Amino acid sequence: MARTSSARFPHARMSNENTELIERFYRAFQNLDADAMTACYAPDIRFQDPAFGPLHGREAGDMWRMLLGRAGDFSLHVEDIKSIGQSATAHAIARYTYSATGRFVVNDIQSRFAIRDGLIAEQTDSFDLYRWSRQALGLQGWLVAEDARSDPHQGAPCAENVSGAAGGDVTQSRDIDDEWLETDAYGGFASSTVGTQRTRRYHALLLTATQPPAGRVVLVNGIEAWLETRGQRFPMTMQRYAPDVLYPDARANFLSFDTEPWPTWRFRLDENKTVIAELFVAKDTRETVLRWRLENASTPTRLTVRPLLSGHDYHALRRSISMPPSMRNACAGVLMPICPASNGRYEHAPDWYRNFCYARERERGLDFTEDLATPDVFHFDLDRTDATLILRATAAHDAPCETDALKLADELASREKERRAALGSRLARSADAYIVNRSAGRTIIAGFPWFTDWGRNTFISMRGLLLSNGRYQDAESILLEWADTISEGMVPNRFPDSGGLPEYNSVDVSL
């Protein structure tokens, strides 16, 4: 849709400099010029509105760049600019198409400004977020608003709720402990948080099913990654250590997080350098692909990635033992070897990272600390080429470890984009995550991260996940697969994680 813009300002211009500053700010807003808007801000600007909450410094400019970069059919009417001393107020009505849903929005905004040394030091925007969410998100937004209204302890819907419901970008307003999930076709998955620090024992980058979809094992729990340029070191990942220490803290360089087409992070090193990190799981091959790309490369920039390994049942936790000699056979004696593919330089550098703290496990009253082995390190010259690290278990993939990692990652990414696009809506893609292979047929995962396939859950969810989406062949495959397990008229409720005979412990599965 073509982008248009218009703006009107009061005929009665005030002559003082503060009024001129506010008018200059809104003219830049009207022109969708985020850089000109932020030029009106003091370096330590404090911004707040109902959607994004409090933002400080460059976070405010990053917000405007993200919003204005997506504005469609935009118009702005500004009136009633008033300036008294070092304070100012304004009333604006913004009209635009919300890019995530294609719905038209009219937002009535009251703004208050505090001015210092000729720049905007504070800005507080007020608008009806309930009304905005209903316009922008339709029924989903109405439900978010009604849930918040009915629960006085919940408060107003926040940006992470409304943007997540619409499937749009998640920026600084997203909590760093919010979780993402990437699944394969056999019951395995990769999962962690927006901030990259693990909060559950189930958070891992390579968690595979040895007896699909059961027999899940954790092979690669996470990574420690950092960038070095111009004598400075920038963390790209965070860890939480016992008792409750977040280190290193990468939030100062964190720009945004998005889940489309898969988990993607943006980090800023300086005003000109931005690093994009992305991760996806190749559905059919069970490979986890990690890629990093440097924008505006002008000086040498080195990326270092240190994988963190365990090699245990996915319900368990690891404590330090003897050091495995390499990543390839780190888990070979316990489970299966890991076969990484990379275009980086390999360095054998064995070590232990101890006392990781998993906050969600502690909240559940369970053991919550773990030690992880790290046999190897990978180095990349990010100013020369993109970086790629592909994680896979050899029992799940019989290709050799020695391969062109960049070419393979591009091929896997192309196939995944095509597969996900063919599914259509975001809801259909989410539903597809639960449909996996069992033996020669298909089945449905009861829920991530804890469950595999349960009989009653499978047959309750078939109508919504499969039949309503026209996936009749998958539904037939599930019925045939489960038919072989019927005993004396009973369908099993669950299969043990470790294999063995199914359990017939529910009277209503057959119904």
N, C-alpha and C positions, 0 to 999 in steps of 0.2 A: 504494500500500500504506500502511495506517495506520502512523503513527509511535508507538512506545511506548518507554518507558524505565524502568529500574529500577536501583538501586544498593544495595549493602550495605557497611557499614564495620565494622571490628573493634569488638567490644564493649569491649575494654580501651582506653579513650581515654587518651592521654598528655596531661598537663596543660600542657606547655610551649607557648609561642606558635608555634613553628615547626611543630609537629605540627598545631595548629589551622589554620595557613596552608595546609598541604598538604591537609588535609581540606576546607577551603573551596574550594580549587582543584578537587578532584575532585567536590564537590557541584555546582559550576557545570558541570563536564564532564557529569555525569549529567543535568543539566537542559538540556543543549545550549545553554548560555548563554556564548557566546564572549567577550562583553564582560566578564562577571564573571570569567572565567578570566584574561583579560589584565589585569584590575585587580589580580590577585595577582602580576603580573610587575613587575620593575623596568623603567624606561624603556629601559635598555640591555641587556635580556634577551638571553642567548645560548642558542639552542635547537638541538638536533641530534637527528636520528633517521636510520635507514637509507634512508628513502624521500626525504625532502626535503633531507637533508644539513644543513649549517649555515645557520641563519637568525639575523638580528640585529635587535633593536629591534622596530619595528612589523611586520616581515615575519612574526614568529611569530604575532602577533594576526591578521594577514590570513589566515594558513594555517588557524587554527582557525575563523575565520568561514566560509571556503570549505568546509572539511570538515563542520562541524556543520550548515551550511545545506543539505547534501545527505544527511545521515544518515537512514537509514530502518530501522525495526524495531530501534532502538538499545537496548542494555542494557549496563550497566557494573558489574562486580564488583571492588571494591578491597579489598585485604587487606595486612597486614603493613607498615603505615606505621611507619617508625622514624626518630627524630630524635636525632642526636648532635651537640652543638655547633651549628655553622652549616651542617650537612649533613643531608640526609634521603634516605630511599629509600622506594619503594613498589612493590607488585606489582599490576597491573590486568589484567583480562581484558575486552576489548571485543567485543561481538557486534553485527553490523549487516549490512545489505544494501548492497553496493557499488553505487552508483547507475549507474555507467557500464555495468555488465554485468548487474545484477540478481542477482548471485551472493551467497550468504550467506558471511560471513567471521567467523572467531573468531581474534582477535589477542591473543596473550599478551605483555604488555609489562612490562619491568622499567625503572623510572625512578630516576634519581639527580638530586638537587637541591642547589644551593648557594644559601644564603639570606644576604641582606645588608639590614640596616636594615628587617627585617620584610617583605621582598618577595623573590620568587624571582629571583635574578640569573642562574642557569644551570640548564638542564634538559637531560638527556641520556636519551633513550628508546632502549631496545634491544629488538628483536624479530627473528624469523626472516623476512627479506624473501623468501627463496625460498619458504617455506611460504605467506606472504601472497599472493604473486603467483600461485601455483597455485590457491589458493582463489578469489581475486578475478577472475582472468582465464581460468581453465580451461586449455585446451590452449595458448593463446598464452603464458600465464604460465609454464607448465611449460617451454615452449621457451626463453623468456627465461632462466629459471633454469638450465636445462641448458647453454645456450650459455655462460653466465657461469662455471658450474662447470668446464666443459671447457677454458676458456681462463684460465690463472692470471694473465695480464696484464690481463684485462678486469675482474676484480673482481666485486663484487656487482651485480645489476641495480639501476639507479638509477630515481628517480621518473620521469624523462623517458621511460625505456624502457617502464615498466609503464603509465603514464598514456597515452602515445602509442599503445600497442598496444590499449588499451581504448577509445580515442577520447574520453577525458575531458578535463577542463581541464588546461592546462599552466600552472603557476604559476611562482614564483620559481626552482624547481628546474630549469626548462628553460634550457638554454644559450642565450644571446642570439644565437649564430650558427646555431642550428637553423633550417631553412628551411621555408617554406610555398609552395604552388603553387595558382593559380587559372587554369583554362584556358577558352578559348572553343571554338566548334565548327568552327574553320577552321585550327587549328594555332598560333594565337597564344596568349599567356598573360601573366599577371602573376606575379611571384615576387620574394621577398626573404627577410629573416630575421625572427626573433621580435623582435630588438632594433631592427629597421628599418634598420640599416646594411647596405649592399650589400657582399657579399664575392665576387661573380662579375660578369663583364661581362654575363652573361645575366640578372641581376636588374634588373627593370624593372616599371613600373606599366602601361605601354601598349606592348606588343610585339606587333605584328600581322603577319599573313602577307599579302603582296601578291599571291602566286600560290598560293592555298591548296592544300595546307598548307605550301608552300615560300615562298621569297622573304621570309623573316622580317626585319623591321626594328625597331630600337629607336627609339621616339619620345619617350616620357617615362620617364626612368630612375628618378626618385624625386621626393621632395618634401623641403623644409625647412619644418617646421611648429612653431609655438610659441604659447603662451598668455601673455597679460598680464592681471594682475588685482592690484589693491591695490599697484601699484608694483613688483610682482615679475614676473619672466619665467620660464616653465616650458617647457623643450624637450619636444616630443612626438616628435621623430625624432632619430636619431643618424647621424653620418657618420664614416667612417674616412679620414684623410688620410695621405699619405706623410710620413715613412717608416712610422710606425705610431702615429698619434695619433687617439684617439676623441674627437670633439667635435661638438656638445655631448654631455654625458653625461646621459641621461634616466633612468638606472637608479634614482636616488633616488626618483622618483615613479612608477615602474612597479609596478603591482599584479599583473596577471595577463595571460595570453594564452590564447586558445581558438581552435579551428578549426571550431567548430560554431555556426551553420550555415556560417560562413565566417570568415576571419581577423578576430579581434576583440581589441582591446587595452583595458585599463583603467588609467587614470592617476589618482593622487590628488594634489590640489593642497593640501588641508589636511584636517582631521578631518571636515569636512562636505561638501567638494566633490570629486566624482569625474567624470572625463571618460571617455566611452566612444568609441573610434574603431573603425570597421569598414571593411572593403574586400571587394568581391566583383566578379567578372567576369560580366556577363550573357552566357550561353552563346551565344545566337543573334544578338544585336546587336553583340557584340564591344566593348561598353562597359565600362570600369572605373569602378566607383562607389565613392567615398570619402565617408563620413559621420562626423560628430562630434556627440556629444550631451552636454550638461552636466547632471549630476544635482544637485539642491539648489541651484539658482541663486539667489543672494541679492545679489551685488554685480556690477558690470559686469565682464565677462570677454571679452576680445577674442582671437580666433583669427586667426593669419596663416599663410597657406600659399603657399609659393614653389615652383612646379614646376621641376624640373631636367631639361633636354632635351639630346638629342644628335642623332638623325636619321641613323642609319647602319645598315649590315648588322649583324645581331646577333652576328656573330663578331668585329667590329671594335671599336676604341676611338677616342674623339674627343680631339683636341687643339684648343685655342682658335683660333678664326678670327674674322672680323668678326661683330658682334652682329646677330642677326635683329631686326627691328622689333617683332614681337609673337609671342605663342605660336601664334596661328592660322597664320602663315606661316613659323614657325621652321624647319620641315622641308620647306616647299613646294618650294624650289629643288632639293632633293636627293631627296625621296621623296614626301611627301604632306602637306597641311596638317593640323594638329591642331585639333579643334573642341571646346573645353571648354564645359560648361554648369555654371552655378554660381548660387547665391542670395546670393553675397557681393559686396562692392564691389571693382571691378577697379581696379588701379593699374599703370600702365606704369612699370616699374622695371628696365631692362635691366642685367645684370651677368654676370660669369663666376665660377663656383666651380671652383677648379683643384686638381689633384693628389689626386683621390680615389684611395684605395688599395684594391685588391681582393685580399684575403688568399688566397682559394682559387686565383686565377690565379697569384699569386706562388709558391704551393706547387707548382703544376704546371710551373714554370719558364718561364712566358709573360710577355709584357708585362702590367703590372698597374696602371698609373696612367692617369687620364682627367680631362679638363676638360669641364665641362658648362655650357651656356648657361641663363640664367634670365631671360627677357624680362619676365615679368609677376608680380604678386603679387595674391592674393585676401585680403580682410579680412572677418571675420564677427563679429557681436555674439552670442556664444554664449549669453549670459544671456537673450537675447530669443527666439532661435529656433535650431533645429538647423542645422548647416552641411552643405552638400552640394557636392561637386565631381565632375562626370562627365567622364571623359576618353574621347575617341573620335577616330578618324581619318576624315576626310570621305570617303575612298575606300571605307571600310568601312561608312559610315553616311550616308545621304543626307538625314537630317533636319536642319533648320536649327539653328544654334548657339543662337539665341535661343529659349529654351523655359523652362517652369516646372520648374526643376531639382528642387525638393523633390517635386513631384508625379510627375515622371518617375522619380526614384530610388525612390519608394515603389512605383510600378507594377513596375519592374524587380525590386525586392526581393521583392515578392509572387509574381511569376512564377517567380523563381529558387527560392524556398522551396518552392513547389508542385512544381516540376520535380525538385528534389533529394529531396523527400519521396517522390515517386512511384518513385524508384529503389530505395528500401528501405534496405538496410544500408549502413554506411560503406564496406565493401569494394566494393559495387556502384557507389557514387558515385565511388570512386577509379578503378575500372576504366573508368567512363564518360569520364573525362578524356582517355583515349587514343584514343577513337573520334571521328573528325572527318570533315569533308566534303572530297571531292576531285572537282572538276568537278560532274557531276550525281549522283555516287555517294558512297560512303563508303570510308574507309580507316582504318588504325590507325597511330598514331604509335609509332615504335620506342622512344622514350625522351626524356624532358625532362631538361635543356634543349637538348641538342645536336642530336638527330636529328629528321628528319621521318619519312616512311613508307618503310620498307625491305621488299622483297618477302619475304625469308625470315622476318623478324620478324613481319610481318603474318600470314602463314599458320600460323606456329607458335603464335601467341597467340590466334588466332580461336576455338579450342576452349574455352579458359578464359574469355576476355573476353565472347564472344558466345553460343556454343552452350550452354554450361552455365548461362547466365542466360536462356535462351529468347529471345534477340534474333535470331531467324532472318531477319527482314527486313533487318537490318543486315548479316548475313552474306551474304545473297543480293546485296545492293547492292555489297558489296566484291568478290565474285566477278565480277559483271558489269562493274564499273569496271576491274578488272585484266585482264579477258579481252580488252579492246580493245588492250592493250599486248603481247600475246603475239606473238613473232616466231620463226618456225621452231621452234616447240615450246618456246621459252624464255620464262619470266616474268622481267621486269626485277628487279634487286635494289634499285636506288635511283633516285630522280629527283634531278638536280642542284638545289641550293638556288636557283640563278639561272634555273631553267627549262631548256628545251632537251630533247634526246633522252634517254630513259631509258638507264641503264647495265645491260647484261646481263653482270655480272661475278661470278655465283655459279652453280655447277653444280647446287646442291641446292634452289634455290627451287621449281622445277617439281615436285619430289618431294613 
